[in-house]
């Protein structure tokens, strides 16, 4: 969750200059720029000082018409920034905050504002649009904001969950107006709640951790939520310990004591009855009990043919497994990132059958230590990996999709972090169903010498929270994951 002090101060940070970034994949290129937190502003806009923000931990999705929608958090009480692109990611316009009812209420303070996620309905509503949903965290519960008009207006729906305290929510949509959320509940189980009226009311809640895996309650790290629009199967991914005997040595508050076991299993909670109940299936269990996939975040995505992809990281590399039978069985892990460096914070988007994009933060540096303790020589960028035949082999091409976004240590322990948390816990990628090209939304804490830079962010402040902001990398050439 974003730092509250900066939200209260209304600070803003640097803008990333427009740049073309090439990489290892032939013909691939990305355009990079910063979004704005001022409603109505279109970015990039040459000479404009308004294309700045101080939001973080963003999410992104695309609708069936090829419009991109992004959200990014200002922190608890600070509200959520929302943006939309109608030209394939070349420009993003800032929308009214989903947490607030009108432009007159754009005060910078609002319900929600923590841990944002976003979903887009796969079926048009009665207005001919695809419903857009933005979820954000409050101190006690979850806020879901719904737009039926492409983000022009929002209806804020605070969700009264069965628990008193919720954390790290996710959201996914199905049909015209079904939407589901998942979250860590107070005992650190995982709850999935669903609405059949576009988020107005949530009347169905169920545990994602089944009775056979009850020992994983309080011993897991939550991942995202996804729904297959064809079969309506719901997938909730997480990492956890793999045996009840491991409970005494499991991580406490995300920090493992010496010689402890860890979250060495990746799991998929699967519901075939609309979220009324779940069955948990292991994706991969590492025989080394000290291995850990509990680093933000394990990820799930579904392609147009119903194949399911699990993407997960072990603190140094990113791996994927695929299921061709709706999560019942999974292939062995295949490493996604290339070379001998480090990759963390994965997110994926699946397109046509067997086509997969994966993004992550990467650095050429590799150390035995955790990334939290990496030296300043570790330069981090956004990595973009693509597999156009993921059902048959594990061959990925990789490119660098951004300028350097951070130097040094990156903390992966969430709210328990003691090191630099400027990249926060996750970011995202979506693909335009018309072109197959990707748009990536990410965090960046670097000063841009070409400017403009917003108040407070100077060269000396690079690698600090005052320069932290949300930026975009949009694919401009190469191969897409939709179409031939």
VOPAGU-2260 file (C-alpha; in pm, 1 decimal, decimal comma):
REM VOPAGU-2260
SITE   aa  ch    i         X         Y         Z
SITE  UNK   A    0       0,0       0,0       0,0
SITE  UNK   A    1     119,7     345,5     -94,5
SITE  UNK   A    2     273,5     574,4     162,4
SITE  UNK   A    3       1,7     775,3     331,8
SITE  UNK   A    4     215,5    1076,6     417,9
SITE  UNK   A    5     286,4    1154,0      53,4
SITE  UNK   A    6     -79,8    1106,8     -32,4
SITE  UNK   A    7    -176,4    1363,8     227,2
SITE  UNK   A    8      81,8    1605,0      98,7
SITE  UNK   A    9     -41,4    1567,1    -257,8
SITE  UNK   A   10     312,8    1518,3    -383,3
SITE  UNK   A   11     385,2    1419,5    -744,4
SITE  UNK   A   12     679,8    1256,4    -910,6
SITE  UNK   A   13     882,0    1230,7   -1225,7
SITE  UNK   A   14     763,7    1172,3   -1577,5
SITE  UNK   A   15     934,4     911,9   -1795,9
SITE  UNK   A   16    1048,2    1054,2   -2125,6
SITE  UNK   A   17     903,8     914,1   -2445,7
SITE  UNK   A   18    1145,0     643,5   -2553,1
SITE  UNK   A   19    1177,3     349,6   -2787,0
SITE  UNK   A   20    1323,8      51,3   -2607,7
SITE  UNK   A   21    1441,0    -243,8   -2817,5
SITE  UNK   A   22    1544,2    -586,4   -2693,0
SITE  UNK   A   23    1637,7    -942,6   -2771,4
SITE  UNK   A   24    1315,7   -1022,8   -2958,5
SITE  UNK   A   25    1362,7    -911,1   -3322,7
SITE  UNK   A   26    1134,8    -622,7   -3419,7
SITE  UNK   A   27    1002,3    -563,8   -3068,7
SITE  UNK   A   28     977,9    -208,2   -2943,0
SITE  UNK   A   29     796,5     -22,6   -2666,0
SITE  UNK   A   30     698,7     339,4   -2608,8
SITE  UNK   A   31     735,4     460,6   -2248,1
SITE  UNK   A   32     575,5     754,3   -2068,4
SITE  UNK   A   33     414,3     852,2   -1738,0
SITE  UNK   A   34      41,2     880,5   -1673,2
SITE  UNK   A   35    -127,0    1175,5   -1499,0
SITE  UNK   A   36    -330,0    1180,0   -1179,7
SITE  UNK   A   37    -536,3    1480,1   -1299,9
SITE  UNK   A   38    -872,4    1384,7   -1454,6
SITE  UNK   A   39    -903,4    1477,1   -1821,3
SITE  UNK   A   40    -527,9    1489,9   -1885,8
SITE  UNK   A   41    -402,0    1294,6   -2187,0
SITE  UNK   A   42     -45,7    1159,2   -2179,2
SITE  UNK   A   43     202,4    1176,2   -2336,1
SITE  UNK   A   44     154,0    1545,2   -2406,5
SITE  UNK   A   45     471,1    1728,1   -2515,9
SITE  UNK   A   46     549,8    2020,8   -2289,9
SITE  UNK   A   47     280,2    1933,0   -2036,7
SITE  UNK   A   48     378,6    1926,5   -1671,0
SITE  UNK   A   49      56,0    1740,5   -1582,6
SITE  UNK   A   50     173,7    1396,4   -1695,1
SITE  UNK   A   51     296,4    1309,6   -1347,2
SITE  UNK   A   52     159,4    1110,2   -1056,4
SITE  UNK   A   53     264,5     954,7    -727,7
SITE  UNK   A   54      64,7     632,8    -752,7
SITE  UNK   A   55     203,2     278,4    -734,9
SITE  UNK   A   56     124,6     -95,1    -755,9
SITE  UNK   A   57     -83,8     -64,2   -1074,1
SITE  UNK   A   58    -311,9    -299,4   -1268,6
SITE  UNK   A   59    -426,2    -306,0   -1633,2
SITE  UNK   A   60    -684,7    -486,4   -1853,2
SITE  UNK   A   61    -821,7    -455,0   -2208,8
SITE  UNK   A   62   -1184,7    -475,2   -2319,5
SITE  UNK   A   63   -1323,3    -647,5   -2628,8
SITE  UNK   A   64   -1298,5    -328,7   -2834,0
SITE  UNK   A   65    -925,3    -292,6   -2769,2
SITE  UNK   A   66    -952,5     -16,5   -2507,4
SITE  UNK   A   67    -703,8     -39,2   -2221,0
SITE  UNK   A   68    -802,1      48,3   -1862,5
SITE  UNK   A   69    -546,2      98,4   -1587,3
SITE  UNK   A   70    -561,9     171,4   -1214,6
SITE  UNK   A   71    -298,3     263,5    -960,2
SITE  UNK   A   72    -317,6     330,5    -588,1
SITE  UNK   A   73    -254,1     647,0    -387,8
SITE  UNK   A   74    -268,7     457,4     -56,9
SITE  UNK   A   75    -532,5     399,9     209,2
SITE  UNK   A   76    -761,2     701,7     217,6
SITE  UNK   A   77    -595,4     850,5     -90,3
SITE  UNK   A   78    -822,2     700,6    -353,7
SITE  UNK   A   79    -739,3     531,1    -682,3
SITE  UNK   A   80    -609,6     673,8   -1011,2
SITE  UNK   A   81    -778,8     534,9   -1324,5
SITE  UNK   A   82    -674,5     580,5   -1688,2
SITE  UNK   A   83    -804,8     471,5   -2029,0
SITE  UNK   A   84    -650,3     434,4   -2373,3
SITE  UNK   A   85    -863,7     421,9   -2687,0
SITE  UNK   A   86    -572,1     415,7   -2933,8
SITE  UNK   A   87    -394,5      92,8   -2846,8
SITE  UNK   A   88    -192,9     234,8   -2558,1
SITE  UNK   A   89     -31,7     520,7   -2752,1
SITE  UNK   A   90    -201,4     767,2   -2514,0
SITE  UNK   A   91    -380,7     735,5   -2180,8
SITE  UNK   A   92    -643,5     977,1   -2050,4
SITE  UNK   A   93    -694,1    1009,0   -1675,0
SITE  UNK   A   94   -1051,5     937,1   -1565,3
SITE  UNK   A   95   -1244,1    1042,2   -1257,9
SITE  UNK   A   96   -1128,6     843,0    -957,9
SITE  UNK   A   97   -1334,8     523,2    -922,6
SITE  UNK   A   98   -1354,6     588,4    -548,1
SITE  UNK   A   99   -1529,9     924,1    -584,2
SITE  UNK   A  100   -1872,8    1022,4    -711,4
SITE  UNK   A  101   -1799,5    1335,1    -910,6
SITE  UNK   A  102   -1521,2    1560,1   -1029,7
SITE  UNK   A  103   -1616,2    1808,2    -757,9
SITE  UNK   A  104   -1508,2    1546,0    -505,7
SITE  UNK   A  105   -1159,4    1501,9    -655,5
SITE  UNK   A  106    -994,4    1600,6    -328,6
SITE  UNK   A  107    -722,8    1337,5    -314,8
SITE  UNK   A  108    -897,1    1164,3     -25,7
SITE  UNK   A  109   -1154,5     891,8     -73,3
SITE  UNK   A  110   -1265,6     548,4      37,2
SITE  UNK   A  111   -1033,2     272,8     -69,0
SITE  UNK   A  112    -701,9     356,8    -227,3
SITE  UNK   A  113    -501,8      53,4    -117,4
SITE  UNK   A  114    -404,0    -256,0    -318,8
SITE  UNK   A  115    -585,8    -183,0    -642,3
SITE  UNK   A  116    -691,6    -438,9    -902,9
SITE  UNK   A  117    -904,0    -412,9   -1216,3
SITE  UNK   A  118   -1134,3    -634,3   -1425,2
SITE  UNK   A  119   -1329,1    -594,0   -1750,1
SITE  UNK   A  120   -1644,2    -790,7   -1836,5
SITE  UNK   A  121   -1614,0   -1026,3   -2136,2
SITE  UNK   A  122   -1973,8    -960,0   -2251,7
SITE  UNK   A  123   -2123,9    -622,2   -2349,4
SITE  UNK   A  124   -2376,7    -456,3   -2120,7
SITE  UNK   A  125   -2710,4    -317,4   -2237,6
SITE  UNK   A  126   -2539,3      10,2   -2335,2
SITE  UNK   A  127   -2308,0    -178,1   -2569,7
SITE  UNK   A  128   -2001,6    -132,9   -2346,7
SITE  UNK   A  129   -1798,5    -373,3   -2133,5
SITE  UNK   A  130   -1836,4    -312,7   -1760,2
SITE  UNK   A  131   -1513,3    -203,4   -1592,8
SITE  UNK   A  132   -1452,2    -286,2   -1226,4
SITE  UNK   A  133   -1186,4    -139,6    -997,7
SITE  UNK   A  134   -1126,4    -291,5    -654,8
SITE  UNK   A  135    -933,7    -120,2    -379,3
SITE  UNK   A  136    -867,9    -180,5     -13,3
SITE  UNK   A  137   -1003,7       4,2     289,1
SITE  UNK   A  138    -887,4     -46,1     645,7
SITE  UNK   A  139   -1166,2    -296,6     708,3
SITE  UNK   A  140   -1317,7    -412,4     381,2
SITE  UNK   A  141   -1301,5    -392,3       2,4
SITE  UNK   A  142   -1441,9    -123,0    -228,7
SITE  UNK   A  143   -1561,7    -220,4    -576,4
SITE  UNK   A  144   -1631,7      61,1    -824,0
SITE  UNK   A  145   -1826,2     -15,4   -1142,4
SITE  UNK   A  146   -1839,3     177,1   -1469,1
SITE  UNK   A  147   -2088,0      92,0   -1742,8
SITE  UNK   A  148   -1971,1     373,7   -1974,7
SITE  UNK   A  149   -1599,2     308,0   -2031,9
SITE  UNK   A  150   -1489,5     489,0   -1716,7
SITE  UNK   A  151   -1678,8     815,1   -1773,1
SITE  UNK   A  152   -1870,0     761,3   -1447,6
SITE  UNK   A  153   -1838,4     521,4   -1157,6
SITE  UNK   A  154   -2064,2     370,8    -892,3
SITE  UNK   A  155   -1884,6     300,7    -565,9
SITE  UNK   A  156   -1996,8     -18,0    -389,7
SITE  UNK   A  157   -1835,4     -83,2     -49,3
SITE  UNK   A  158   -1839,6    -459,9       4,5
SITE  UNK   A  159   -1943,7    -588,3     345,7
SITE  UNK   A  160   -1744,3    -908,7     376,3
SITE  UNK   A  161   -1805,0   -1178,6     638,8
SITE  UNK   A  162   -1473,1   -1094,5     804,5
SITE  UNK   A  163   -1378,2    -777,6     990,8
SITE  UNK   A  164   -1035,6    -727,0     830,3
SITE  UNK   A  165    -940,6    -792,2     467,3
SITE  UNK   A  166    -611,8    -761,7     279,6
SITE  UNK   A  167    -472,2    -780,3     -77,7
SITE  UNK   A  168    -790,1    -815,1    -278,5
SITE  UNK   A  169    -817,2    -926,2    -643,0
SITE  UNK   A  170   -1104,4    -900,3    -888,4
SITE  UNK   A  171   -1224,7   -1087,6   -1199,0
SITE  UNK   A  172   -1533,7   -1056,9   -1420,2
SITE  UNK   A  173   -1758,1   -1303,6   -1603,6
SITE  UNK   A  174   -2052,5   -1261,6   -1840,7
SITE  UNK   A  175   -2235,1    -930,3   -1864,4
SITE  UNK   A  176   -2242,4    -841,7   -1495,8
SITE  UNK   A  177   -2095,8   -1112,7   -1274,9
SITE  UNK   A  178   -1789,4   -1002,9   -1081,2
SITE  UNK   A  179   -1592,3   -1181,4    -808,1
SITE  UNK   A  180   -1333,3   -1064,7    -557,0
SITE  UNK   A  181   -1081,9   -1260,6    -353,7
SITE  UNK   A  182    -884,1   -1150,8     -50,8
SITE  UNK   A  183    -690,5   -1259,0     255,3
SITE  UNK   A  184    -929,3   -1271,8     547,2
SITE  UNK   A  185    -845,2   -1209,1     911,9
SITE  UNK   A  186    -701,5   -1557,4     987,9
SITE  UNK   A  187    -516,4   -1536,0     650,9
SITE  UNK   A  188    -737,5   -1779,5     476,3
SITE  UNK   A  189    -853,7   -1689,0     124,8
SITE  UNK   A  190   -1215,2   -1589,3      61,2
SITE  UNK   A  191   -1382,9   -1553,5    -279,4
SITE  UNK   A  192   -1699,5   -1344,1    -296,7
SITE  UNK   A  193   -1922,4   -1302,0    -603,4
SITE  UNK   A  194   -2183,9   -1054,5    -724,4
SITE  UNK   A  195   -2435,5   -1118,0   -1002,3
SITE  UNK   A  196   -2547,2    -755,0   -1033,7
SITE  UNK   A  197   -2227,4    -579,3   -1143,7
SITE  UNK   A  198   -2089,3    -532,7    -793,9
SITE  UNK   A  199   -2395,9    -373,8    -636,2
SITE  UNK   A  200   -2425,4    -654,6    -381,6
SITE  UNK   A  201   -2202,7    -950,6    -296,7
SITE  UNK   A  202   -2418,0   -1231,2    -158,2
SITE  UNK   A  203   -2199,4   -1540,5    -207,5
SITE  UNK   A  204   -1876,3   -1597,2     -16,1
SITE  UNK   A  205   -1673,1   -1918,9      -1,3
SITE  UNK   A  206   -1328,8   -2027,6     120,2
SITE  UNK   A  207   -1080,0   -2095,1    -159,3
SITE  UNK   A  208    -876,3   -2325,0      66,2
SITE  UNK   A  209   -1065,0   -2655,0      87,5
SITE  UNK   A  210   -1096,7   -2883,6     391,8
SITE  UNK   A  211    -813,4   -3110,6     277,1
SITE  UNK   A  212    -575,8   -2813,5     281,7
SITE  UNK   A  213    -704,3   -2637,0     593,0
SITE  UNK   A  214    -353,0   -2642,9     740,4
SITE  UNK   A  215    -260,2   -2384,2     474,3
SITE  UNK   A  216    -482,5   -2121,4     639,3
SITE  UNK   A  217    -240,8   -1865,1     788,8
SITE  UNK   A  218      37,4   -2040,7     596,5
SITE  UNK   A  219      -4,1   -1909,2     242,5
SITE  UNK   A  220      60,8   -1616,2      10,0
SITE  UNK   A  221    -233,3   -1512,8    -204,5
SITE  UNK   A  222    -218,0   -1466,7    -582,0
SITE  UNK   A  223    -467,8   -1326,9    -830,0
SITE  UNK   A  224    -814,4   -1440,3    -940,1
SITE  UNK   A  225    -916,3   -1533,3   -1296,1
SITE  UNK   A  226   -1234,0   -1659,9   -1466,2
SITE  UNK   A  227   -1257,7   -1851,1   -1794,9
SITE  UNK   A  228   -1541,4   -1675,4   -1983,7
SITE  UNK   A  229   -1621,4   -1988,6   -2187,0
SITE  UNK   A  230   -1646,6   -2253,6   -1914,0
SITE  UNK   A  231   -1705,5   -2003,7   -1627,7
SITE  UNK   A  232   -1444,6   -2190,2   -1423,6
SITE  UNK   A  233   -1297,2   -1972,2   -1147,8
SITE  UNK   A  234    -926,3   -1997,6   -1065,2
SITE  UNK   A  235    -768,4   -1861,7    -745,6
SITE  UNK   A  236    -394,2   -1915,5    -719,1
SITE  UNK   A  237    -174,0   -1911,1    -410,5
SITE  UNK   A  238     151,0   -2049,1    -268,9
SITE  UNK   A  239     173,3   -2233,4      61,6
SITE  UNK   A  240     331,8   -2499,0     275,7
SITE  UNK   A  241     254,0   -2847,7     145,4
SITE  UNK   A  242     198,6   -3063,0     454,4
SITE  UNK   A  243      34,7   -3015,0     794,3
SITE  UNK   A  244     365,0   -3120,5     953,1
SITE  UNK   A  245     520,7   -2800,2     818,0
SITE  UNK   A  246     297,6   -2566,9    1019,7
SITE  UNK   A  247     551,2   -2522,7    1305,4
SITE  UNK   A  248     828,4   -2418,5    1067,0
SITE  UNK   A  249     619,4   -2205,1     828,2
SITE  UNK   A  250     703,3   -1836,2     768,9
SITE  UNK   A  251     572,8   -1589,9    1024,9
SITE  UNK   A  252     451,2   -1253,9     890,9
SITE  UNK   A  253     625,9   -1330,5     563,2
SITE  UNK   A  254     970,6   -1371,6     722,7
SITE  UNK   A  255    1124,5   -1717,7     753,1
SITE  UNK   A  256    1340,1   -1798,0    1056,6
SITE  UNK   A  257    1670,0   -1978,6     988,8
SITE  UNK   A  258    1636,5   -2335,9     857,6
SITE  UNK   A  259    1258,4   -2299,8     825,1
SITE  UNK   A  260    1036,4   -2455,5     564,0
SITE  UNK   A  261     865,3   -2209,6     333,8
SITE  UNK   A  262     585,4   -2175,0      77,3
SITE  UNK   A  263     740,4   -2430,0    -157,1
SITE  UNK   A  264     411,8   -2530,4    -321,5
SITE  UNK   A  265     211,1   -2345,9    -589,2
SITE  UNK   A  266    -161,3   -2422,6    -581,8
SITE  UNK   A  267    -472,1   -2353,1    -787,3
SITE  UNK   A  268    -809,8   -2333,4    -613,2
SITE  UNK   A  269   -1069,3   -2426,9    -877,1
SITE  UNK   A  270   -1445,7   -2372,3    -876,2
SITE  UNK   A  271   -1675,4   -2521,8   -1139,4
SITE  UNK   A  272   -1996,2   -2412,1    -966,3
SITE  UNK   A  273   -1967,3   -2036,4    -992,1
SITE  UNK   A  274   -1760,1   -1983,4    -679,1
SITE  UNK   A  275   -1984,9   -2172,0    -436,6
SITE  UNK   A  276   -1700,1   -2410,2    -348,7
SITE  UNK   A  277   -1337,9   -2477,2    -445,3
SITE  UNK   A  278   -1104,7   -2773,3    -484,9
SITE  UNK   A  279    -730,8   -2711,7    -444,4
SITE  UNK   A  280    -486,7   -2869,6    -690,4
SITE  UNK   A  281    -106,4   -2851,1    -665,3
SITE  UNK   A  282      54,5   -2686,5    -968,3
SITE  UNK   A  283     407,9   -2758,8    -853,7
SITE  UNK   A  284     560,3   -2872,0    -524,4
SITE  UNK   A  285     933,3   -2815,3    -494,8
SITE  UNK   A  286    1091,6   -3108,5    -306,3
SITE  UNK   A  287    1316,8   -2857,7    -130,8
SITE  UNK   A  288    1099,7   -2743,7     159,9
SITE  UNK   A  289    1311,5   -2427,9     197,6
SITE  UNK   A  290    1223,6   -2307,1    -152,6
SITE  UNK   A  291     972,3   -2024,8    -162,5
SITE  UNK   A  292     717,5   -1905,6    -416,6
SITE  UNK   A  293     560,3   -1669,8    -163,6
SITE  UNK   A  294     706,6   -1359,8    -326,3
SITE  UNK   A  295     455,5   -1116,9    -473,9
SITE  UNK   A  296     274,8   -1271,8    -656,3
SITE  UNK   A  297     193,6   -1611,0    -802,5
SITE  UNK   A  298     -21,0   -1545,2   -1110,5
SITE  UNK   A  299    -287,7   -1718,6   -1320,2
SITE  UNK   A  300    -423,2   -1638,2   -1667,7
SITE  UNK   A  301    -648,4   -1822,8   -1915,5
SITE  UNK   A  302    -621,9   -1826,0   -2295,7
SITE  UNK   A  303    -914,7   -1817,0   -2542,0
SITE  UNK   A  304    -916,5   -2197,3   -2568,7
SITE  UNK   A  305    -944,5   -2245,0   -2191,9
SITE  UNK   A  306    -582,8   -2345,2   -2126,9
SITE  UNK   A  307    -464,4   -2220,2   -1787,2
SITE  UNK   A  308    -119,7   -2073,2   -1712,3
SITE  UNK   A  309      45,1   -2054,6   -1372,2
SITE  UNK   A  310     339,7   -1813,9   -1341,0
SITE  UNK   A  311     550,8   -1797,2   -1025,3
SITE  UNK   A  312     889,1   -1680,4    -897,0
SITE  UNK   A  313    1142,2   -1820,7    -648,7
SITE  UNK   A  314    1304,2   -1487,8    -555,9
SITE  UNK   A  315    1549,3   -1506,8    -849,0
SITE  UNK   A  316    1377,2   -1653,8   -1156,6
SITE  UNK   A  317    1028,3   -1676,6   -1309,4
SITE  UNK   A  318     870,1   -2008,5   -1411,1
SITE  UNK   A  319     547,9   -2119,2   -1576,4
SITE  UNK   A  320     335,8   -2432,3   -1591,5
SITE  UNK   A  321      33,4   -2491,9   -1813,5
SITE  UNK   A  322    -282,3   -2699,9   -1774,5
SITE  UNK   A  323    -477,4   -2822,3   -2077,7
SITE  UNK   A  324    -756,7   -2979,4   -1869,0
SITE  UNK   A  325    -886,4   -2681,6   -1668,0
SITE  UNK   A  326    -639,6   -2712,4   -1384,3
SITE  UNK   A  327    -656,4   -3084,7   -1312,1
SITE  UNK   A  328    -298,8   -3157,1   -1422,5
SITE  UNK   A  329       1,1   -2931,4   -1484,7
SITE  UNK   A  330     326,9   -2943,9   -1676,8
SITE  UNK   A  331     664,4   -2921,6   -1506,3
SITE  UNK   A  332     810,4   -2571,7   -1445,1
SITE  UNK   A  333     983,7   -2398,0   -1735,6
SITE  UNK   A  334    1203,3   -2091,3   -1673,0
SITE  UNK   A  335    1065,2   -1780,7   -1842,3
SITE  UNK   A  336    1339,9   -1519,6   -1797,0
SITE  UNK   A  337    1663,4   -1551,2   -1991,1
SITE  UNK   A  338    2026,2   -1524,6   -1888,5
SITE  UNK   A  339    2186,5   -1546,4   -1546,9
SITE  UNK   A  340    2034,6   -1236,6   -1386,3
SITE  UNK   A  341    1739,9   -1196,5   -1151,2
SITE  UNK   A  342    1368,0   -1163,7   -1226,6
SITE  UNK   A  343    1085,3   -1094,7    -977,8
SITE  UNK   A  344     717,8    -984,8    -955,7
SITE  UNK   A  345     562,9   -1179,1   -1248,3
SITE  UNK   A  346     234,0   -1104,9   -1421,6
SITE  UNK   A  347      89,5   -1269,7   -1733,1
SITE  UNK   A  348    -175,0   -1232,1   -2001,6
SITE  UNK   A  349    -283,1   -1520,3   -2226,5
SITE  UNK   A  350    -426,6   -1464,6   -2574,5
SITE  UNK   A  351    -507,8   -1716,0   -2844,6
SITE  UNK   A  352    -445,8   -2083,9   -2768,5
SITE  UNK   A  353     -85,3   -2131,8   -2654,5
SITE  UNK   A  354      10,9   -1763,5   -2672,9
SITE  UNK   A  355     139,9   -1602,7   -2354,4
SITE  UNK   A  356     301,4   -1273,0   -2248,3
SITE  UNK   A  357     482,4   -1250,3   -1914,1
SITE  UNK   A  358     626,4    -935,9   -1753,9
SITE  UNK   A  359     859,0    -896,8   -1455,4
SITE  UNK   A  360    1122,1    -664,0   -1313,0
SITE  UNK   A  361    1470,5    -786,0   -1405,9
SITE  UNK   A  362    1836,2    -701,6   -1347,1
SITE  UNK   A  363    2158,3    -852,7   -1489,3
SITE  UNK   A  364    2282,4    -885,8   -1130,6
SITE  UNK   A  365    2243,1   -1220,9    -956,5
SITE  UNK   A  366    2332,8   -1275,7    -594,7
SITE  UNK   A  367    2278,9   -1553,7    -344,4
SITE  UNK   A  368    2120,8   -1294,5    -116,4
SITE  UNK   A  369    1756,9   -1189,1    -140,7
SITE  UNK   A  370    1687,2    -900,5    -384,5
SITE  UNK   A  371    1610,9    -682,7     -80,6
SITE  UNK   A  372    1985,9    -677,2     -14,7
SITE  UNK   A  373    2110,0    -626,7    -371,0
SITE  UNK   A  374    2379,5    -357,9    -420,9
SITE  UNK   A  375    2324,2     -30,1    -602,1
SITE  UNK   A  376    2491,0    -179,9    -908,0
SITE  UNK   A  377    2174,0    -384,5    -966,0
SITE  UNK   A  378    1984,7    -187,8   -1232,9
SITE  UNK   A  379    1620,5    -294,9   -1272,6
SITE  UNK   A  380    1409,4    -272,0   -1588,7
SITE  UNK   A  381    1076,4    -417,3   -1705,1
SITE  UNK   A  382    1123,7    -752,7   -1875,3
SITE  UNK   A  383     877,9    -875,9   -2139,5
SITE  UNK   A  384     879,2   -1243,1   -2240,8
SITE  UNK   A  385     657,5   -1398,8   -2505,8
SITE  UNK   A  386     579,1   -1759,5   -2594,1
SITE  UNK   A  387     369,2   -1816,6   -2906,7
SITE  UNK   A  388     366,8   -2195,3   -2868,3
SITE  UNK   A  389     338,3   -2243,4   -2493,6
SITE  UNK   A  390     135,6   -2564,1   -2525,7
SITE  UNK   A  391     414,0   -2742,2   -2712,6
SITE  UNK   A  392     739,7   -2610,4   -2571,0
SITE  UNK   A  393     891,5   -2364,8   -2327,3
SITE  UNK   A  394    1058,5   -2133,6   -2575,4
SITE  UNK   A  395    1031,3   -1767,2   -2475,9
SITE  UNK   A  396    1173,5   -1462,3   -2647,4
SITE  UNK   A  397    1263,6   -1180,4   -2411,7
SITE  UNK   A  398    1297,4    -806,0   -2454,9
SITE  UNK   A  399    1354,9    -506,9   -2228,3
SITE  UNK   A  400    1041,7    -293,2   -2228,3
SITE  UNK   A  401    1148,6       9,9   -2021,3
SITE  UNK   A  402    1435,6     235,0   -1920,5
SITE  UNK   A  403    1595,8     165,5   -1581,9
SITE  UNK   A  404    1323,2     196,8   -1318,5
SITE  UNK   A  405    1522,8     134,7    -998,9
SITE  UNK   A  406    1871,1      65,0    -862,1
SITE  UNK   A  407    1966,6    -158,1    -572,8
SITE  UNK   A  408    1752,7    -360,9    -334,3
SITE  UNK   A  409    1387,8    -446,8    -396,0
SITE  UNK   A  410    1185,6    -558,7     -97,9
SITE  UNK   A  411     943,1    -847,4    -161,6
SITE  UNK   A  412     790,6    -882,4     185,0
SITE  UNK   A  413     493,8    -647,1     148,2
SITE  UNK   A  414     399,8    -452,3     459,8
SITE  UNK   A  415     677,9    -625,6     653,5
SITE  UNK   A  416     944,6    -472,8     426,9
SITE  UNK   A  417    1245,9    -317,3     594,0
SITE  UNK   A  418    1425,0    -217,8     271,8
SITE  UNK   A  419    1338,9     -18,6     -40,4
SITE  UNK   A  420     978,3     -76,1    -149,0
SITE  UNK   A  421     952,1     174,5    -435,7
SITE  UNK   A  422     849,8     -98,1    -681,3
SITE  UNK   A  423     591,3    -217,8    -428,2
SITE  UNK   A  424     446,6    -563,5    -487,1
SITE  UNK   A  425     322,3    -605,6    -842,4
SITE  UNK   A  426     240,3    -446,4   -1176,7
SITE  UNK   A  427      59,5    -566,8   -1487,8
SITE  UNK   A  428      23,9    -634,2   -1858,4
SITE  UNK   A  429    -275,2    -653,7   -2093,1
SITE  UNK   A  430    -302,7    -725,6   -2465,3
SITE  UNK   A  431    -517,4    -553,3   -2726,8
SITE  UNK   A  432    -751,3    -820,7   -2872,9
SITE  UNK   A  433    -754,1    -631,8   -3204,3
SITE  UNK   A  434    -376,6    -622,8   -3256,6
SITE  UNK   A  435    -236,4    -861,0   -2995,5
SITE  UNK   A  436      10,2    -593,0   -2882,2
SITE  UNK   A  437      75,3    -544,2   -2512,6
SITE  UNK   A  438      50,9    -245,6   -2283,6
SITE  UNK   A  439     241,1    -269,9   -1955,1
SITE  UNK   A  440     176,0     -56,2   -1647,7
SITE  UNK   A  441     465,0     -36,6   -1398,3
SITE  UNK   A  442     635,9     159,0   -1119,7
SITE  UNK   A  443     943,8     379,3   -1164,5
SITE  UNK   A  444    1139,4     581,2    -906,3
SITE  UNK   A  445    1390,3     754,0   -1137,8
SITE  UNK   A  446    1436,6    1123,4   -1211,1
SITE  UNK   A  447    1417,7    1204,7   -1583,7
SITE  UNK   A  448    1687,8    1453,3   -1690,1
SITE  UNK   A  449    1484,3    1544,5   -2000,1
SITE  UNK   A  450    1183,7    1635,2   -1785,4
SITE  UNK   A  451     938,9    1748,4   -1696,7
SITE  UNK   A  452     977,1    1634,9   -1336,5
SITE  UNK   A  453     719,1    1720,0   -1075,3
SITE  UNK   A  454     783,0    1902,3    -750,7
SITE  UNK   A  455    1012,9    1725,6    -510,1
SITE  UNK   A  456    1172,2    1481,3    -752,6
SITE  UNK   A  457    1532,2    1571,7    -829,7
SITE  UNK   A  458    1831,6    1370,0    -947,9
SITE  UNK   A  459    1935,4    1334,7    -584,9
SITE  UNK   A  460    1592,8    1194,6    -498,9
SITE  UNK   A  461    1604,4     911,4    -754,3
SITE  UNK   A  462    1557,7     572,9    -590,8
SITE  UNK   A  463    1333,6     720,6    -324,7
SITE  UNK   A  464     959,9     740,5    -268,2
SITE  UNK   A  465     941,6    1106,7    -370,9
SITE  UNK   A  466    1023,4    1006,4    -730,0
SITE  UNK   A  467     800,3     698,1    -730,4
SITE  UNK   A  468     530,0     700,2    -999,9
SITE  UNK   A  469     329,0     488,7   -1243,2
SITE  UNK   A  470     436,8     462,6   -1606,6
SITE  UNK   A  471     329,7     287,5   -1926,2
SITE  UNK   A  472     520,1      73,8   -2177,6
SITE  UNK   A  473     318,1       5,8   -2493,5
SITE  UNK   A  474     429,6    -238,5   -2761,3
SITE  UNK   A  475     465,5     -69,6   -3099,7
SITE  UNK   A  476     612,5    -351,3   -3311,5
SITE  UNK   A  477     682,8    -720,6   -3301,3
SITE  UNK   A  478     431,7   -1002,8   -3263,8
SITE  UNK   A  479     103,7   -1004,9   -3072,6
SITE  UNK   A  480     -72,2   -1285,3   -2885,2
SITE  UNK   A  481    -401,8   -1250,2   -3073,3
SITE  UNK   A  482    -449,0   -1328,0   -3442,7
SITE  UNK   A  483    -209,7   -1491,9   -3685,7
